[in-house]
């Protein structure tokens, strides 16, 4: 079951390296996002994106999300897809 939420992507940083256990390379796109809750409170945080969305431009998106379990066994939210609401203004 997926859920949709509106986010503003401020930047995407790609964390990469070599996994300690497997020795395999990894690439982890992390979107710096701004969300606004139903009371209007703005929070900034980080969402892990699938590799296919690593080059997403800044802007406002409807994000389809689903629960998953990370490597440490924690339940997290993963982005499945992004639909643009509006693009960020050029600087």
N, C-alpha and C positions, 0 to 999 in steps of 0.2 A: 504494500500500500504506500503510495507516494503522497506527498503534501507539497503545496505550492506556497512560496513566500516571496515578497519583493525585497530585493537587496540592491545596494549601490556598490559596484566594484570600484574601488579607489586605485588599486594597483594589484598586479599579480607578480609574486616572487616565486622563482622555481628553486626549490631546495634539491640538490643532487649530491650523489656520493656513491659509496660502495657499501653494501650491506655487510655488517660484521659477521653474521652467521653463514650466509650463503656465498659471500664474495661477489655477488652480482651487482651491477650498477643499477641505481634507481634515480628517478626524477619525480619530484612531488610538487606540482603546481599549487600554490597557496594564495588564495584571493584575500586581500585586505578589503573587508566589506563594512558597510554601514547599514544597520537595520534600525527600523523605528517600530516600537511596540504599539499596542492599541491605545496606550495612554500618551503617546507622542514622545516617549523617552527614546533618545537616540543612543545607540551603542555601536562601538567599532570592534570588530573581531576578525577572526581568520576562518576561512572555509577551505577545505581541501577540494580541489577540482580534479575531474578525470583528465588524463593526459590530452584527450581530444579537445579540451576547452582551455588549454594553456595559453593560447594566443588571443583570448577574448579581450576586446578593447574595454576601456573604462566606460561606465554607463550604468543605467538602471535596468534591472532584469527581473523577470519572474523566474524564480529558481524552483525546479521540481526537485524535491529532496526525498530521501528514504533513510531509514535507520540501517546501521551496519555495525559491525564489531571490528575494532582496530587490532593491530598486532599485540597490544598490551591487554586485550580482553575488555576494553571499555566500549560501551555503546555510544556511537557517534552519529551525526547526520552527514550524509554524503550527497553531493549535488549530482543529479542524474542528467539534467539538461537545463539550458538557459534560453529564455525567449526575451529579446530586447523590448523594453518599454520605451526608453528614449536613450539616445547616445549622449555621452558627455560632451560639453562644449569644448571646442578647441581652445587651447591656451594662447 
